Amino acid sequence: MRIPLAIVFIQQGISKIPVTTEGAKAFGLPYFVWLFAAWSELFAGIGLLIGELIEKHWVSDIITRFSGIVMVGIVSGVIIISE
């Protein structure tokens, strides 16, 4: 479950790069929010994969949980934006 979710978030983050004001305006968001969302998607996906690679260590748990919290924020934002 972790790998497909990470792939989806990494793919969505990469698709927003380079971050432009036109992309932000298309969704009615300020540029800073769009920039933060793009990089957060990318790094949350990478963090989920890194959390898997560092097995059985407390750092793995922290990275995985932080990446999950970031993903919850991103998905919540998408739900709110989509009305």
C-alpha positions as CSV (number, residue, x, y, z in Angstrom):
1,M,0.0,0.0,0.0
2,R,2.9,2.3,0.8
3,I,4.6,2.1,-2.6
4,P,1.6,2.9,-4.8
5,L,0.6,5.8,-2.6
6,A,4.1,7.2,-2.7
7,I,4.3,6.8,-6.5
8,V,1.0,8.7,-6.9
9,F,2.2,11.6,-4.7
10,I,5.6,11.8,-6.3
11,Q,4.0,11.7,-9.8
12,Q,1.6,14.6,-8.8
13,G,4.4,16.6,-7.3
14,I,6.6,16.2,-10.4
15,S,3.7,17.1,-12.7
16,K,3.5,20.5,-11.0
17,I,7.1,21.3,-11.5
18,P,8.1,23.8,-12.8
19,V,5.7,25.7,-10.5
20,T,4.1,28.6,-12.4
21,T,1.7,31.3,-11.5
22,E,-0.6,30.1,-14.3
23,G,-1.0,26.7,-12.6
24,A,-1.8,28.4,-9.3
25,K,-4.4,30.7,-11.0
26,A,-6.0,27.7,-12.7
27,F,-7.0,26.4,-9.3
28,G,-7.6,29.8,-7.8
29,L,-4.7,29.5,-5.3
30,P,-2.0,31.9,-4.4
31,Y,1.5,31.1,-5.8
32,F,2.9,30.3,-2.4
33,V,0.2,27.7,-1.7
34,W,0.7,26.1,-5.1
35,L,4.5,26.0,-4.6
36,F,4.1,24.5,-1.1
37,A,1.6,21.9,-2.4
38,A,3.9,20.8,-5.3
39,W,7.0,20.4,-3.1
40,S,5.0,18.8,-0.3
41,E,3.6,16.2,-2.6
42,L,7.0,15.3,-3.9
43,F,8.8,15.2,-0.5
44,A,5.9,13.4,1.2
45,G,6.1,10.6,-1.4
46,I,9.8,10.4,-1.1
47,G,9.6,10.4,2.7
48,L,7.1,7.5,2.6
49,L,9.6,5.5,0.6
50,I,12.5,6.4,2.8
51,G,10.5,5.4,5.8
52,E,10.2,2.0,4.3
53,L,13.9,1.7,3.5
54,I,15.0,2.5,7.1
55,E,13.4,-0.5,8.7
56,K,13.0,-1.0,12.4
57,H,14.4,2.3,13.6
58,W,12.6,5.1,15.4
59,V,13.6,7.5,12.6
60,S,11.6,5.4,10.1
61,D,8.5,5.8,12.3
62,I,8.9,9.6,12.5
63,I,9.5,10.0,8.8
64,T,6.6,7.8,7.9
65,R,4.2,9.5,10.3
66,F,5.3,13.0,9.2
67,S,4.9,12.1,5.5
68,G,1.4,10.7,6.3
69,I,0.4,13.9,8.1
70,V,1.5,16.0,5.1
71,M,-0.5,13.7,2.8
72,V,-3.6,14.1,4.9
73,G,-3.2,17.9,4.7
74,I,-2.8,17.8,0.9
75,V,-5.8,15.5,0.4
76,S,-7.9,17.6,2.7
77,G,-6.9,20.7,0.7
78,V,-7.9,19.0,-2.5
79,I,-11.3,18.1,-1.1
80,I,-11.9,21.6,0.1
81,I,-10.8,23.2,-3.2
82,S,-12.9,20.8,-5.3
83,E,-16.0,22.0,-3.5
